[in-house]
Amino acid sequence: MSPAEPVAAVPTDAALIAAWQGGDEQAAAELVRRHARALARFLAGGGAPEAELDDLVQESFIRAFRALDRFRGQCRFRTWLLTIGGNVLKDAFRRVRRVRVVPLDEELRSADGDPHEHVVALEAERRLGDALGRLPRLQREVFLLRAQQGLEYEEIAAALGTTPGAARVHYHHAVKRLKESLQ
Amino acid sequence: MKHDDALNDTALRQLAQRLGTRAAERLDVERTAEAVVTRLRQEPRGAGRVWAAFDSTWLRIAAAVVLVVGAGLLARPAGQPMPRDVAVLASPELNELSAPQLEDLLRTVAEPGGTRDAVAAQDVGLEDLSAPELRALLASLEG
């Protein structure tokens, strides 16, 4: 039997947070690398224009790092970060009138496979995005955290300061309204 | 019908999982990480903590006095004039209040014409700010 190969230890989020609080900038960079795409998906799903996505992701991380002293580990760091992203997005919508830009040409140029299927898929996503934009904020965030990010109700509830039962109700209301919009 | 609903739920969830994926893939994560670190470096970590530098004792006292005065006003029947002590102490110059003045205020609120019970604790947010606790706080200041 060959000896087991040493496995490089992957630092946990908690370890990276502690390292950042101790002054390690690279720990902050690693947290950004680890969670930026999930945050970007959440923000884009919530209606963030792609042209502003990078700025919104940066702002969310900056606010999160500034508020880390208040993070008590009640939920995962990523979940907490996503809720901060929701606040950043809300503030951005207050500043500028919401404009949803669908760069269709760019999407089509980058598409693999059947262009027709791709257009149909894009249209479905656009309609879902529009329908999400018409939901109350809490329903929209619970829906994205559950359906897009795959989180459990307990985790969602801890991040949003509500109960799992209430999170479940928000999710089901959101699904009902989205189905009505998409029919 | 139930089967159709289940299919719709699955389709909706799959659609939601695709939402924003392409935009996220186009994000230059390394550049974003560098930008965040640069901003964190440029903006000192203590910049947002001005409030924390204040003497928290005085902030607690200010909050307690505001709540006590508010409770007294809520407990008073409409149209009944405000006692002179409360009117004077409701001014914002909290730093100038002496301990005896604050105790006078507490006595005034503790006996608001027998109507105190009409205000539930959850209405005024005084669950943790009873008169004995406030007196203890004042006593600690005097000491």
Interface residues (C-beta under 8 A of the other chain):
Chain A: E25 A28 A29 E30 V32 R33 A36 R37 A38 A40 R41 F42 L43 A44 G45 E50 L53 D54 V57 Q58 F61 I62 F65 R66 E107 S110 A121 A124 E125 L128 G129 L132 F143 L144 A147 Q148 G150 V175 L178 K179 L182
Chain B: N8 D9 L12 R13 L15 A16 Q17 R18 L19 G20 T21 R22 A23 A24 E25 R26 L27 D28 V29 E30 R31 T32 A33 E34 A35 V36 V37 R39 L40 R41 E43 R45 G48
